Amino acid sequence: MTEYGCTDWRIFCQEYKDRDTAYVLCAVMVHDSVFAEGKASASKNARVNAARQALDKLAKMSAEDYKKLCNCETLLQQEAKIREEEKERKLLAKAKMMEAAGSV
Ligand SMILES: [Zn+2]
């Protein structure tokens, strides 16, 4: 998932026990919503199933759909813009300070 530029995803696993069966349910969370799930009796298999389903889903998704789900790229661009503006403001403030100092 990281190759899509997403920094906010994780896998959660939870063990469940019924009266005579036990299984592990793993969920791939993307931006706090369940993206894919995998269920198996062994946690390792459950993780693999969840990851496989996630990859499967991603493969079928268009870039547009993906952007609806993940806004990391947009956020990164916004952050970069804010940083850029911050830099400009600081430079401007410095220039003003120097101006003020020079005029005294
Ligand atoms: Zn993301």
Backbone and ligand atoms as CSV (ligand in chain L), in Angstrom:
chain,resi,resn,atom,element,x,y,z
A,1,MET,N,N,0.837,-1.209,0.000
A,1,MET,CA,C,0.000,0.000,0.000
A,1,MET,C,C,0.873,1.261,0.000
A,2,THR,N,N,2.083,1.144,0.550
A,2,THR,CA,C,2.949,2.321,0.630
A,2,THR,C,C,3.342,2.833,-0.743
A,3,GLU,N,N,3.353,1.962,-1.748
A,3,GLU,CA,C,3.725,2.422,-3.078
A,3,GLU,C,C,2.657,3.345,-3.670
A,4,TYR,N,N,1.505,3.387,-3.017
A,4,TYR,CA,C,0.456,4.307,-3.454
A,4,TYR,C,C,0.581,5.643,-2.725
A,5,GLY,N,N,1.597,5.742,-1.897
A,5,GLY,CA,C,1.826,6.983,-1.177
A,5,GLY,C,C,0.971,7.127,0.057
A,6,CYS,N,N,0.398,6.035,0.509
A,6,CYS,CA,C,-0.450,6.106,1.691
A,6,CYS,C,C,0.382,5.882,2.956
A,7,THR,N,N,0.231,6.783,3.893
A,7,THR,CA,C,0.973,6.647,5.140
A,7,THR,C,C,0.057,6.285,6.296
A,8,ASP,N,N,-1.221,6.147,6.013
A,8,ASP,CA,C,-2.173,5.908,7.090
A,8,ASP,C,C,-2.953,4.617,6.876
A,9,TRP,N,N,-2.252,3.511,6.972
A,9,TRP,CA,C,-2.936,2.225,6.864
A,9,TRP,C,C,-2.288,1.243,7.835
A,10,ARG,N,N,-3.045,0.294,8.294
A,10,ARG,CA,C,-2.516,-0.718,9.214
A,10,ARG,C,C,-3.395,-1.956,9.181
A,11,ILE,N,N,-2.851,-3.022,9.738
A,11,ILE,CA,C,-3.619,-4.265,9.811
A,11,ILE,C,C,-3.952,-4.556,11.270
A,12,PHE,N,N,-5.194,-4.789,11.522
A,12,PHE,CA,C,-5.635,-5.174,12.851
A,12,PHE,C,C,-6.034,-6.633,12.851
A,13,CYS,N,N,-5.614,-7.352,13.866
A,13,CYS,CA,C,-6.030,-8.741,13.988
A,13,CYS,C,C,-6.717,-8.966,15.323
A,14,GLN,N,N,-7.743,-9.765,15.269
A,14,GLN,CA,C,-8.491,-10.051,16.489
A,14,GLN,C,C,-8.862,-11.522,16.505
A,15,GLU,N,N,-8.629,-12.131,17.649
A,15,GLU,CA,C,-8.947,-13.544,17.751
A,15,GLU,C,C,-10.373,-13.715,18.259
A,16,TYR,N,N,-11.104,-14.605,17.642
A,16,TYR,CA,C,-12.476,-14.872,18.067
A,16,TYR,C,C,-12.622,-16.327,18.448
A,17,LYS,N,N,-13.407,-16.547,19.468
A,17,LYS,CA,C,-13.635,-17.932,19.862
A,17,LYS,C,C,-15.128,-18.188,19.966
A,18,ASP,N,N,-15.566,-19.152,19.179
A,18,ASP,CA,C,-16.940,-19.622,19.313
A,18,ASP,C,C,-16.914,-20.818,20.246
A,19,ARG,N,N,-18.045,-21.444,20.398
A,19,ARG,CA,C,-18.089,-22.579,21.311
A,19,ARG,C,C,-17.087,-23.660,20.906
A,20,ASP,N,N,-17.052,-23.983,19.611
A,20,ASP,CA,C,-16.110,-25.037,19.214
A,20,ASP,C,C,-15.148,-24.640,18.085
A,21,THR,N,N,-15.195,-23.399,17.704
A,21,THR,CA,C,-14.212,-22.961,16.707
A,21,THR,C,C,-13.523,-21.682,17.164
A,22,ALA,N,N,-12.318,-21.544,16.709
A,22,ALA,CA,C,-11.571,-20.319,16.972
A,22,ALA,C,C,-11.019,-19.836,15.645
A,23,TYR,N,N,-11.093,-18.555,15.436
A,23,TYR,CA,C,-10.523,-18.019,14.198
A,23,TYR,C,C,-9.983,-16.621,14.452
A,24,VAL,N,N,-9.173,-16.206,13.510
A,24,VAL,CA,C,-8.585,-14.869,13.608
A,24,VAL,C,C,-9.119,-14.039,12.452
A,25,LEU,N,N,-9.567,-12.850,12.786
A,25,LEU,CA,C,-10.065,-11.942,11.771
A,25,LEU,C,C,-9.094,-10.773,11.675
A,26,CYS,N,N,-8.562,-10.570,10.472
A,26,CYS,CA,C,-7.658,-9.445,10.262
A,26,CYS,C,C,-8.318,-8.435,9.343
A,27,ALA,N,N,-8.164,-7.186,9.677
A,27,ALA,CA,C,-8.739,-6.135,8.843
A,27,ALA,C,C,-7.643,-5.172,8.413
A,28,VAL,N,N,-7.653,-4.851,7.130
A,28,VAL,CA,C,-6.740,-3.830,6.633
A,28,VAL,C,C,-7.476,-2.504,6.728
A,29,MET,N,N,-6.957,-1.628,7.548
A,29,MET,CA,C,-7.593,-0.336,7.752
A,29,MET,C,C,-6.868,0.713,6.921
A,30,VAL,N,N,-7.631,1.441,6.123
A,30,VAL,CA,C,-7.061,2.562,5.388
A,30,VAL,C,C,-7.802,3.807,5.824
A,31,HIS,N,N,-7.083,4.709,6.414
A,31,HIS,CA,C,-7.691,5.951,6.915
A,31,HIS,C,C,-8.901,5.666,7.796
A,32,ASP,N,N,-8.706,4.775,8.744
A,32,ASP,CA,C,-9.717,4.477,9.765
A,32,ASP,C,C,-10.981,3.822,9.234
A,33,SER,N,N,-10.959,3.314,8.022
A,33,SER,CA,C,-12.094,2.514,7.585
A,33,SER,C,C,-11.586,1.165,7.083
A,34,VAL,N,N,-12.405,0.161,7.254
A,34,VAL,CA,C,-12.001,-1.190,6.875
A,34,VAL,C,C,-11.962,-1.300,5.353
A,35,PHE,N,N,-10.812,-1.648,4.851
A,35,PHE,CA,C,-10.640,-1.745,3.408
A,35,PHE,C,C,-10.759,-3.185,2.947
A,36,ALA,N,N,-10.172,-4.093,3.697
A,36,ALA,CA,C,-10.242,-5.511,3.343
A,36,ALA,C,C,-10.172,-6.348,4.613
A,37,GLU,N,N,-10.667,-7.570,4.497
A,37,GLU,CA,C,-10.686,-8.455,5.659
A,37,GLU,C,C,-10.183,-9.842,5.284
A,38,GLY,N,N,-9.641,-10.514,6.260
A,38,GLY,CA,C,-9.222,-11.889,6.043
A,38,GLY,C,C,-9.512,-12.704,7.280
A,39,LYS,N,N,-10.005,-13.907,7.059
A,39,LYS,CA,C,-10.371,-14.754,8.189
A,39,LYS,C,C,-9.711,-16.108,8.023
A,40,ALA,N,N,-9.108,-16.604,9.063
A,40,ALA,CA,C,-8.487,-17.929,9.017
A,40,ALA,C,C,-8.303,-18.431,10.435
A,41,SER,N,N,-7.987,-19.696,10.542
A,41,SER,CA,C,-7.810,-20.252,11.882
A,41,SER,C,C,-6.456,-19.855,12.468
A,42,ALA,N,N,-5.490,-19.578,11.594
A,42,ALA,CA,C,-4.185,-19.117,12.069
A,42,ALA,C,C,-4.021,-17.641,11.742
A,43,SER,N,N,-3.458,-16.913,12.674
A,43,SER,CA,C,-3.371,-15.464,12.485
A,43,SER,C,C,-2.514,-15.106,11.272
A,44,LYS,N,N,-1.487,-15.913,11.028
A,44,LYS,CA,C,-0.611,-15.640,9.887
A,44,LYS,C,C,-1.412,-15.720,8.589
A,45,ASN,N,N,-2.248,-16.754,8.475
A,45,ASN,CA,C,-3.061,-16.926,7.273
A,45,ASN,C,C,-4.100,-15.820,7.145
A,46,ALA,N,N,-4.630,-15.407,8.277
A,46,ALA,CA,C,-5.633,-14.351,8.253
A,46,ALA,C,C,-5.031,-13.061,7.719
A,47,ARG,N,N,-3.802,-12.799,8.145
A,47,ARG,CA,C,-3.113,-11.595,7.661
A,47,ARG,C,C,-2.880,-11.673,6.158
A,48,VAL,N,N,-2.450,-12.843,5.727
A,48,VAL,CA,C,-2.174,-13.036,4.303
A,48,VAL,C,C,-3.462,-12.864,3.504
A,49,ASN,N,N,-4.549,-13.438,4.001
A,49,ASN,CA,C,-5.844,-13.312,3.321
A,49,ASN,C,C,-6.277,-11.852,3.221
A,50,ALA,N,N,-6.109,-11.137,4.316
A,50,ALA,CA,C,-6.509,-9.732,4.332
A,50,ALA,C,C,-5.665,-8.929,3.350
A,51,ALA,N,N,-4.359,-9.184,3.359
A,51,ALA,CA,C,-3.462,-8.464,2.457
A,51,ALA,C,C,-3.781,-8.788,1.006
A,52,ARG,N,N,-4.100,-10.056,0.761
A,52,ARG,CA,C,-4.413,-10.490,-0.600
A,52,ARG,C,C,-5.681,-9.800,-1.098
A,53,GLN,N,N,-6.676,-9.753,-0.218
A,53,GLN,CA,C,-7.936,-9.101,-0.610
A,53,GLN,C,C,-7.714,-7.607,-0.849
A,54,ALA,N,N,-6.865,-7.013,-0.022
A,54,ALA,CA,C,-6.578,-5.586,-0.180
A,54,ALA,C,C,-5.904,-5.325,-1.523
A,55,LEU,N,N,-4.930,-6.161,-1.868
A,55,LEU,CA,C,-4.224,-5.998,-3.135
A,55,LEU,C,C,-5.160,-6.215,-4.314
A,56,ASP,N,N,-6.026,-7.201,-4.154
A,56,ASP,CA,C,-7.011,-7.506,-5.180
A,56,ASP,C,C,-7.910,-6.300,-5.428
A,57,LYS,N,N,-8.373,-5.739,-4.337
A,57,LYS,CA,C,-9.257,-4.585,-4.412
A,57,LYS,C,C,-8.542,-3.385,-5.036
A,58,LEU,N,N,-7.289,-3.206,-4.627
A,58,LEU,CA,C,-6.505,-2.092,-5.153
A,58,LEU,C,C,-6.300,-2.225,-6.656
A,59,ALA,N,N,-6.082,-3.462,-7.087
A,59,ALA,CA,C,-5.832,-3.723,-8.501
A,59,ALA,C,C,-7.041,-3.358,-9.348
A,60,LYS,N,N,-8.232,-3.523,-8.759
A,60,LYS,CA,C,-9.464,-3.248,-9.500
A,60,LYS,C,C,-9.885,-1.786,-9.404
A,61,MET,N,N,-9.208,-1.070,-8.535
A,61,MET,CA,C,-9.591,0.321,-8.304
A,61,MET,C,C,-8.939,1.261,-9.307
A,62,SER,N,N,-9.670,2.283,-9.670
A,62,SER,CA,C,-9.076,3.304,-10.517
A,62,SER,C,C,-8.372,4.320,-9.614
A,63,ALA,N,N,-7.508,5.109,-10.200
A,63,ALA,CA,C,-6.781,6.112,-9.426
A,63,ALA,C,C,-7.757,7.070,-8.753
A,64,GLU,N,N,-8.844,7.346,-9.460
A,64,GLU,CA,C,-9.858,8.259,-8.923
A,64,GLU,C,C,-10.494,7.688,-7.656
A,65,ASP,N,N,-10.866,6.421,-7.753
A,65,ASP,CA,C,-11.472,5.749,-6.599
A,65,ASP,C,C,-10.511,5.739,-5.431
A,66,TYR,N,N,-9.256,5.498,-5.757
A,66,TYR,CA,C,-8.268,5.412,-4.704
A,66,TYR,C,C,-8.108,6.754,-3.990
A,67,LYS,N,N,-8.178,7.810,-4.739
A,67,LYS,CA,C,-8.028,9.142,-4.155
A,67,LYS,C,C,-9.178,9.478,-3.219
A,68,LYS,N,N,-10.345,8.881,-3.509
A,68,LYS,CA,C,-11.485,9.095,-2.623
A,68,LYS,C,C,-11.227,8.438,-1.272
A,69,LEU,N,N,-10.494,7.338,-1.336
A,69,LEU,CA,C,-10.215,6.568,-0.126
A,69,LEU,C,C,-9.027,7.139,0.634
A,70,CYS,N,N,-8.024,7.533,-0.110
A,70,CYS,CA,C,-6.777,7.984,0.507
A,70,CYS,C,C,-6.462,9.399,0.060
A,71,ASN,N,N,-6.316,10.277,1.014
A,71,ASN,CA,C,-6.019,11.657,0.646
A,71,ASN,C,C,-4.609,12.062,1.057
A,72,CYS,N,N,-3.748,11.055,1.242
A,72,CYS,CA,C,-2.376,11.336,1.665
A,72,CYS,C,C,-1.671,12.285,0.704
A,73,GLU,N,N,-1.831,12.017,-0.580
A,73,GLU,CA,C,-1.137,12.811,-1.581
A,73,GLU,C,C,-1.571,14.270,-1.503
A,74,THR,N,N,-2.886,14.454,-1.395
A,74,THR,CA,C,-3.427,15.795,-1.293
A,74,THR,C,C,-2.924,16.479,-0.037
A,75,LEU,N,N,-2.917,15.721,1.057
A,75,LEU,CA,C,-2.452,16.275,2.321
A,75,LEU,C,C,-0.990,16.681,2.235
A,76,LEU,N,N,-0.201,15.826,1.603
A,76,LEU,CA,C,1.226,16.115,1.462
A,76,LEU,C,C,1.439,17.382,0.648
A,77,GLN,N,N,0.646,17.522,-0.406
A,77,GLN,CA,C,0.763,18.702,-1.255
A,77,GLN,C,C,0.379,19.957,-0.474
A,78,GLN,N,N,-0.677,19.822,0.331
A,78,GLN,CA,C,-1.114,20.951,1.144
A,78,GLN,C,C,-0.038,21.325,2.149
A,79,GLU,N,N,0.550,20.307,2.780
A,79,GLU,CA,C,1.608,20.555,3.756
A,79,GLU,C,C,2.789,21.259,3.111
A,80,ALA,N,N,3.166,20.806,1.944
A,80,ALA,CA,C,4.299,21.398,1.234
A,80,ALA,C,C,4.003,22.863,0.934
A,81,LYS,N,N,2.762,23.132,0.559
A,81,LYS,CA,C,2.351,24.501,0.238
A,81,LYS,C,C,2.423,25.386,1.481
A,82,ILE,N,N,1.927,24.836,2.596
A,82,ILE,CA,C,1.946,25.586,3.852
A,82,ILE,C,C,3.381,25.883,4.270
A,83,ARG,N,N,4.236,24.861,4.130
A,83,ARG,CA,C,5.646,25.046,4.486
A,83,ARG,C,C,6.278,26.135,3.633
A,84,GLU,N,N,5.942,26.118,2.367
A,84,GLU,CA,C,6.477,27.088,1.414
A,84,GLU,C,C,6.047,28.506,1.814
A,85,GLU,N,N,4.774,28.624,2.160
A,85,GLU,CA,C,4.235,29.926,2.567
A,85,GLU,C,C,4.887,30.407,3.859
A,86,GLU,N,N,5.101,29.449,4.750
A,86,GLU,CA,C,5.741,29.753,6.037
A,86,GLU,C,C,7.145,30.320,5.795
A,87,LYS,N,N,7.843,29.700,4.883
A,87,LYS,CA,C,9.201,30.111,4.560
A,87,LYS,C,C,9.203,31.547,4.025
A,88,GLU,N,N,8.244,31.800,3.145
A,88,GLU,CA,C,8.154,33.128,2.549
A,88,GLU,C,C,7.876,34.177,3.612
A,89,ARG,N,N,6.949,33.809,4.523
A,89,ARG,CA,C,6.590,34.739,5.596
A,89,ARG,C,C,7.805,35.064,6.459
A,90,LYS,N,N,8.573,34.034,6.766
A,90,LYS,CA,C,9.753,34.228,7.612
A,90,LYS,C,C,10.780,35.124,6.919
A,91,LEU,N,N,10.955,34.872,5.636
A,91,LEU,CA,C,11.919,35.672,4.869
A,91,LEU,C,C,11.486,37.126,4.838
A,92,LEU,N,N,10.179,37.279,4.666
A,92,LEU,CA,C,9.608,38.624,4.607
A,92,LEU,C,C,9.793,39.334,5.941
A,93,ALA,N,N,9.524,38.625,7.027
A,93,ALA,CA,C,9.661,39.187,8.370
A,93,ALA,C,C,11.117,39.565,8.613
A,94,LYS,N,N,12.022,38.716,8.165
A,94,LYS,CA,C,13.447,38.976,8.338
A,94,LYS,C,C,13.861,40.230,7.555
A,95,ALA,N,N,13.363,40.302,6.351
A,95,ALA,CA,C,13.682,41.450,5.506
A,95,ALA,C,C,13.180,42.735,6.150
A,96,LYS,N,N,11.981,42.646,6.732
A,96,LYS,CA,C,11.394,43.821,7.378
A,96,LYS,C,C,12.212,44.228,8.597
A,97,MET,N,N,12.659,43.194,9.334
A,97,MET,CA,C,13.454,43.458,10.532
A,97,MET,C,C,14.755,44.152,10.158
A,98,MET,N,N,15.361,43.657,9.095
A,98,MET,CA,C,16.622,44.226,8.642
A,98,MET,C,C,16.407,45.665,8.168
A,99,GLU,N,N,15.279,45.851,7.549
A,99,GLU,CA,C,14.929,47.185,7.057
A,99,GLU,C,C,14.799,48.140,8.233
A,100,ALA,N,N,14.047,47.648,9.252
A,100,ALA,CA,C,13.802,48.455,10.435
A,100,ALA,C,C,15.112,48.769,11.153
A,101,ALA,N,N,15.967,47.759,11.235
A,101,ALA,CA,C,17.242,47.936,11.921
A,101,ALA,C,C,18.110,48.946,11.164
A,102,GLY,N,N,18.033,48.869,9.846
A,102,GLY,CA,C,18.855,49.765,9.023
A,102,GLY,C,C,18.408,51.212,9.104
A,103,SER,N,N,17.101,51.403,9.368
A,103,SER,CA,C,16.580,52.764,9.356
A,103,SER,C,C,16.796,53.490,10.684
A,104,VAL,N,N,17.191,52.725,11.730
A,104,VAL,CA,C,17.390,53.366,13.053
A,104,VAL,C,C,18.686,54.183,13.061
L,1,ZN,ZN,ZN,-3.544,7.401,2.554
